[in-house]
Protein backbone atom coordinates (compact mmCIF):
# COMPACT_ATOMS: atom_id res chain seq x y z
CA UNK A 1 0.00 0.00 0.00
CA UNK A 2 1.49 3.30 -1.04
CA UNK A 3 0.84 6.32 1.11
CA UNK A 4 -1.74 8.64 -0.37
CA UNK A 5 -0.65 12.26 -0.87
CA UNK A 6 2.96 11.57 0.13
CA UNK A 7 3.91 15.25 0.00
CA UNK A 8 0.87 16.54 1.88
CA UNK A 9 2.60 16.36 5.25
CA UNK A 10 5.48 18.45 3.91
CA UNK A 11 3.13 21.09 2.48
CA UNK A 12 1.51 21.36 5.90
CA UNK A 13 4.95 21.75 7.54
CA UNK A 14 5.88 24.59 5.22
CA UNK A 15 2.50 26.30 5.38
CA UNK A 16 2.48 26.28 9.18
CA UNK A 17 6.18 27.10 9.47
CA UNK A 18 7.13 24.17 11.71
CA UNK A 19 8.26 20.54 11.57
CA UNK A 20 4.86 19.30 12.79
CA UNK A 21 5.83 15.64 13.26
CA UNK A 22 9.56 16.09 13.95
CA UNK A 23 10.53 14.17 10.81
CA UNK A 24 14.15 14.46 9.61
CA UNK A 25 13.03 14.78 5.96
CA UNK A 26 10.74 17.74 6.56
CA UNK A 27 11.57 20.60 4.14
CA UNK A 28 11.13 22.96 7.07
CA UNK A 29 14.51 21.73 8.34
CA UNK A 30 16.16 23.45 5.37
CA UNK A 31 13.60 25.93 4.06
CA UNK A 32 11.83 27.87 6.75
CA UNK A 33 9.33 29.90 4.74
CA UNK A 34 5.74 29.11 3.82
CA UNK A 35 5.07 27.89 0.25
CA UNK A 36 5.12 30.73 -2.26
CA UNK A 37 6.41 33.24 0.27
CA UNK A 38 9.66 35.20 0.00
CA UNK A 39 10.87 35.55 3.55
CA UNK A 40 9.24 35.34 6.98
CA UNK A 41 6.15 37.23 8.14
CA UNK A 42 6.94 40.32 10.16
CA UNK A 43 3.55 41.53 11.35
CA UNK A 44 2.72 40.60 14.93
CA UNK A 45 -0.24 38.21 14.85
CA UNK A 46 -3.54 39.19 16.48
CA UNK A 47 -5.12 37.08 19.24
CA UNK A 48 -7.41 35.65 16.57
CA UNK A 49 -4.38 34.83 14.40
CA UNK A 50 -2.60 33.08 17.26
CA UNK A 51 -5.70 31.01 18.06
CA UNK A 52 -6.24 30.15 14.38
CA UNK A 53 -2.62 29.03 14.06
CA UNK A 54 -2.98 26.80 17.13
CA UNK A 55 -6.08 25.22 15.55
CA UNK A 56 -4.35 24.67 12.19
CA UNK A 57 -1.38 23.02 13.89
CA UNK A 58 -3.53 20.57 15.85
CA UNK A 59 -5.81 19.81 12.90
CA UNK A 60 -2.78 19.31 10.68
CA UNK A 61 -1.04 17.02 13.14
CA UNK A 62 -3.92 14.53 12.97
CA UNK A 63 -3.89 14.46 9.15
CA UNK A 64 -5.85 17.64 8.42
CA UNK A 65 -9.16 16.68 10.00
CA UNK A 66 -12.08 18.45 8.29
CA UNK A 67 -13.46 21.60 9.93
CA UNK A 68 -16.93 20.20 10.66
CA UNK A 69 -15.47 17.11 12.30
CA UNK A 70 -12.94 19.15 14.27
CA UNK A 71 -15.65 21.50 15.51
CA UNK A 72 -17.58 18.45 16.74
CA UNK A 73 -14.53 17.40 18.75
CA UNK A 74 -14.51 20.87 20.32
CA UNK A 75 -18.22 20.65 21.17
CA UNK A 76 -17.74 17.21 22.73
CA UNK A 77 -14.69 18.43 24.69
CA UNK A 78 -16.68 21.34 26.15
CA UNK A 79 -19.59 19.03 27.09
CA UNK A 80 -17.30 16.67 28.98
CA UNK A 81 -16.33 17.26 32.61
CA UNK A 82 -12.95 18.75 33.40
CA UNK A 83 -10.57 20.88 31.37
CA UNK A 84 -11.85 21.32 27.80
CA UNK A 85 -8.37 21.60 26.27
CA UNK A 86 -7.28 18.34 27.89
CA UNK A 87 -10.54 16.70 26.78
CA UNK A 88 -9.90 17.82 23.19
CA UNK A 89 -6.46 16.22 23.15
CA UNK A 90 -7.88 13.07 24.75
CA UNK A 91 -10.56 12.75 22.05
CA UNK A 92 -8.03 13.21 19.24
CA UNK A 93 -5.55 10.74 20.76
CA UNK A 94 -8.35 8.19 21.15
CA UNK A 95 -8.95 8.12 17.38
CA UNK A 96 -8.09 4.70 15.97
CA UNK A 97 -5.76 6.18 13.33
CA UNK A 98 -3.92 8.16 16.03
CA UNK A 99 -3.45 5.01 18.14
CA UNK A 100 -2.14 3.09 15.10
CA UNK A 101 0.31 5.93 14.43
CA UNK A 102 1.44 6.25 18.08
CA UNK A 103 1.92 2.46 18.23
CA UNK A 104 4.38 2.75 15.31
CA UNK A 105 2.54 0.40 12.96
CA UNK A 106 2.72 3.08 10.23
CA UNK A 107 5.10 5.97 9.49
CA UNK A 108 2.61 8.87 9.28
CA UNK A 109 -0.87 9.89 10.38
CA UNK A 110 -1.92 9.97 6.72
CA UNK A 111 -0.81 6.36 6.28
CA UNK A 112 -2.66 5.44 9.51
CA UNK A 113 -5.96 6.77 8.15
CA UNK A 114 -5.55 4.79 4.92
CA UNK A 115 -4.36 1.69 6.80
CA UNK A 116 -7.52 1.63 8.93
CA UNK A 117 -9.85 2.30 6.00
CA UNK A 118 -8.29 -0.57 4.03
CA UNK A 119 -9.36 -3.13 6.66
CA UNK A 120 -5.97 -3.96 8.14
CA UNK A 121 -7.14 -3.44 11.73
CA UNK A 122 -9.51 -4.89 14.32
CA UNK A 123 -10.51 -3.65 17.78
CA UNK A 124 -11.33 -6.25 20.43
CA UNK A 125 -11.59 -8.87 17.69
CA UNK A 126 -13.97 -6.90 15.47
CA UNK A 127 -12.94 -5.34 12.15
CA UNK A 128 -13.01 -1.55 12.21
CA UNK A 129 -12.35 0.53 9.10
CA UNK A 130 -13.30 3.97 10.43
CA UNK A 131 -10.23 6.08 11.17
CA UNK A 132 -12.09 8.32 13.64
CA UNK A 133 -13.38 5.35 15.70
CA UNK A 134 -12.96 6.21 19.38
CA UNK A 135 -10.76 3.70 21.18
CA UNK A 136 -11.38 3.24 24.92
CA UNK A 137 -8.87 2.42 27.66
CA UNK A 138 -8.31 -1.34 27.72
CA UNK A 139 -9.21 -1.81 24.05
CA UNK A 140 -6.92 -4.17 22.14
CA UNK A 141 -6.07 -3.16 18.58
CA UNK A 142 -4.81 -5.91 16.28
CA UNK A 143 -3.13 -5.67 12.89
CA UNK A 144 -3.61 -8.60 10.51
CA UNK A 145 -0.58 -10.91 10.45
CA UNK A 146 -0.44 -10.56 6.67
CA UNK A 147 -0.43 -6.77 6.98
CA UNK A 148 2.57 -6.89 9.32
CA UNK A 149 4.64 -8.07 6.34
CA UNK A 150 3.99 -4.88 4.36
CA UNK A 151 7.24 -2.95 3.77
CA UNK A 152 5.70 0.29 5.08
CA UNK A 153 4.67 -1.41 8.34
CA UNK A 154 7.99 -3.18 8.82
CA UNK A 155 9.91 0.07 8.24
CA UNK A 156 7.69 1.99 10.67
CA UNK A 157 8.11 -0.59 13.44
CA UNK A 158 11.91 -0.60 13.03
CA UNK A 159 12.30 3.17 12.60
CA UNK A 160 14.40 4.91 15.28
CA UNK A 161 12.73 8.25 14.46
CA UNK A 162 10.21 8.03 17.31
CA UNK A 163 9.17 5.89 20.26
CA UNK A 164 5.85 4.20 20.99
CA UNK A 165 3.70 6.52 23.13
CA UNK A 166 3.83 5.55 26.82
CA UNK A 167 0.03 5.21 27.10
CA UNK A 168 0.03 2.38 24.55
CA UNK A 169 1.40 -1.11 25.18
CA UNK A 170 2.63 -2.73 21.98
CA UNK A 171 3.74 -6.17 20.87
CA UNK A 172 4.89 -5.55 17.31
CA UNK A 173 5.65 -9.21 16.67
CA UNK A 174 2.07 -10.19 17.52
CA UNK A 175 0.67 -7.07 15.87
CA UNK A 176 -1.17 -6.05 19.05
CA UNK A 177 -1.51 -2.74 20.83
CA UNK A 178 -3.44 -2.02 24.04
CA UNK A 179 -4.69 1.51 24.66
CA UNK A 180 -3.85 1.83 28.35
CA UNK A 181 -5.32 5.26 29.13
CA UNK A 182 -6.38 8.58 27.68
CA UNK A 183 -3.25 10.75 27.86
CA UNK A 184 -2.70 14.15 29.38
CA UNK A 185 -1.35 16.87 27.07
CA UNK A 186 2.14 16.47 28.55
CA UNK A 187 2.12 12.72 27.75
CA UNK A 188 1.56 13.17 24.03
CA UNK A 189 4.81 13.15 22.03
CA UNK A 190 4.09 16.24 19.94
CA UNK A 191 7.16 17.51 18.06
CA UNK A 192 5.95 21.11 18.43
CA UNK A 193 4.08 22.86 21.24
CA UNK A 194 0.32 22.40 21.08
CA UNK A 195 -1.97 24.86 22.84
CA UNK A 196 -5.46 23.36 22.99
CA UNK A 197 -6.67 26.11 25.33
CA UNK A 198 -6.23 28.58 22.45
CA UNK A 199 -8.45 26.39 20.25
CA UNK A 200 -11.16 26.37 22.93
CA UNK A 201 -10.88 30.19 22.99
CA UNK A 202 -11.05 30.32 19.17
CA UNK A 203 -14.33 28.42 18.99
CA UNK A 204 -15.91 30.09 21.99
CA UNK A 205 -15.38 33.63 20.63
C-alpha positions in Angstrom: 0.0 0.0 0.0 1.5 3.3 -1.0 0.8 6.3 1.1 -1.7 8.6 -0.4 -0.7 12.3 -0.9 3.0 11.6 0.1 3.9 15.2 0.0 0.9 16.5 1.9 2.6 16.4 5.3 5.5 18.4 3.9 3.1 21.1 2.5 1.5 21.4 5.9 4.9 21.8 7.5 5.9 24.6 5.2 2.5 26.3 5.4 2.5 26.3 9.2 6.2 27.1 9.5 7.1 24.2 11.7 8.3 20.5 11.6 4.9 19.3 12.8 5.8 15.6 13.3 9.6 16.1 14.0 10.5 14.2 10.8 14.1 14.5 9.6 13.0 14.8 6.0 10.7 17.7 6.6 11.6 20.6 4.1 11.1 23.0 7.1 14.5 21.7 8.3 16.2 23.5 5.4 13.6 25.9 4.1 11.8 27.9 6.8 9.3 29.9 4.7 5.7 29.1 3.8 5.1 27.9 0.3 5.1 30.7 -2.3 6.4 33.2 0.3 9.7 35.2 0.0 10.9 35.6 3.5 9.2 35.3 7.0 6.2 37.2 8.1 6.9 40.3 10.2 3.6 41.5 11.4 2.7 40.6 14.9 -0.2 38.2 14.8 -3.5 39.2 16.5 -5.1 37.1 19.2 -7.4 35.7 16.6 -4.4 34.8 14.4 -2.6 33.1 17.3 -5.7 31.0 18.1 -6.2 30.1 14.4 -2.6 29.0 14.1 -3.0 26.8 17.1 -6.1 25.2 15.5 -4.4 24.7 12.2 -1.4 23.0 13.9 -3.5 20.6 15.9 -5.8 19.8 12.9 -2.8 19.3 10.7 -1.0 17.0 13.1 -3.9 14.5 13.0 -3.9 14.5 9.1 -5.9 17.6 8.4 -9.2 16.7 10.0 -12.1 18.4 8.3 -13.5 21.6 9.9 -16.9 20.2 10.7 -15.5 17.1 12.3 -12.9 19.2 14.3 -15.6 21.5 15.5 -17.6 18.4 16.7 -14.5 17.4 18.8 -14.5 20.9 20.3 -18.2 20.6 21.2 -17.7 17.2 22.7 -14.7 18.4 24.7 -16.7 21.3 26.2 -19.6 19.0 27.1 -17.3 16.7 29.0 -16.3 17.3 32.6 -12.9 18.7 33.4 -10.6 20.9 31.4 -11.8 21.3 27.8 -8.4 21.6 26.3 -7.3 18.3 27.9 -10.5 16.7 26.8 -9.9 17.8 23.2 -6.5 16.2 23.1 -7.9 13.1 24.7 -10.6 12.7 22.0 -8.0 13.2 19.2 -5.5 10.7 20.8 -8.3 8.2 21.1 -9.0 8.1 17.4 -8.1 4.7 16.0 -5.8 6.2 13.3 -3.9 8.2 16.0 -3.5 5.0 18.1 -2.1 3.1 15.1 0.3 5.9 14.4 1.4 6.3 18.1 1.9 2.5 18.2 4.4 2.7 15.3 2.5 0.4 13.0 2.7 3.1 10.2 5.1 6.0 9.5 2.6 8.9 9.3 -0.9 9.9 10.4 -1.9 10.0 6.7 -0.8 6.4 6.3 -2.7 5.4 9.5 -6.0 6.8 8.1 -5.5 4.8 4.9 -4.4 1.7 6.8 -7.5 1.6 8.9 -9.9 2.3 6.0 -8.3 -0.6 4.0 -9.4 -3.1 6.7 -6.0 -4.0 8.1 -7.1 -3.4 11.7 -9.5 -4.9 14.3 -10.5 -3.6 17.8 -11.3 -6.2 20.4 -11.6 -8.9 17.7 -14.0 -6.9 15.5 -12.9 -5.3 12.1 -13.0 -1.6 12.2 -12.4 0.5 9.1 -13.3 4.0 10.4 -10.2 6.1 11.2 -12.1 8.3 13.6 -13.4 5.3 15.7 -13.0 6.2 19.4 -10.8 3.7 21.2 -11.4 3.2 24.9 -8.9 2.4 27.7 -8.3 -1.3 27.7 -9.2 -1.8 24.0 -6.9 -4.2 22.1 -6.1 -3.2 18.6 -4.8 -5.9 16.3 -3.1 -5.7 12.9 -3.6 -8.6 10.5 -0.6 -10.9 10.4 -0.4 -10.6 6.7 -0.4 -6.8 7.0 2.6 -6.9 9.3 4.6 -8.1 6.3 4.0 -4.9 4.4 7.2 -3.0 3.8 5.7 0.3 5.1 4.7 -1.4 8.3 8.0 -3.2 8.8 9.9 0.1 8.2 7.7 2.0 10.7 8.1 -0.6 13.4 11.9 -0.6 13.0 12.3 3.2 12.6 14.4 4.9 15.3 12.7 8.2 14.5 10.2 8.0 17.3 9.2 5.9 20.3 5.9 4.2 21.0 3.7 6.5 23.1 3.8 5.6 26.8 0.0 5.2 27.1 0.0 2.4 24.6 1.4 -1.1 25.2 2.6 -2.7 22.0 3.7 -6.2 20.9 4.9 -5.5 17.3 5.7 -9.2 16.7 2.1 -10.2 17.5 0.7 -7.1 15.9 -1.2 -6.0 19.0 -1.5 -2.7 20.8 -3.4 -2.0 24.0 -4.7 1.5 24.7 -3.9 1.8 28.4 -5.3 5.3 29.1 -6.4 8.6 27.7 -3.3 10.7 27.9 -2.7 14.1 29.4 -1.3 16.9 27.1 2.1 16.5 28.6 2.1 12.7 27.7 1.6 13.2 24.0 4.8 13.1 22.0 4.1 16.2 19.9 7.2 17.5 18.1 6.0 21.1 18.4 4.1 22.9 21.2 0.3 22.4 21.1 -2.0 24.9 22.8 -5.5 23.4 23.0 -6.7 26.1 25.3 -6.2 28.6 22.4 -8.4 26.4 20.3 -11.2 26.4 22.9 -10.9 30.2 23.0 -11.0 30.3 19.2 -14.3 28.4 19.0 -15.9 30.1 22.0 -15.4 33.6 20.6 
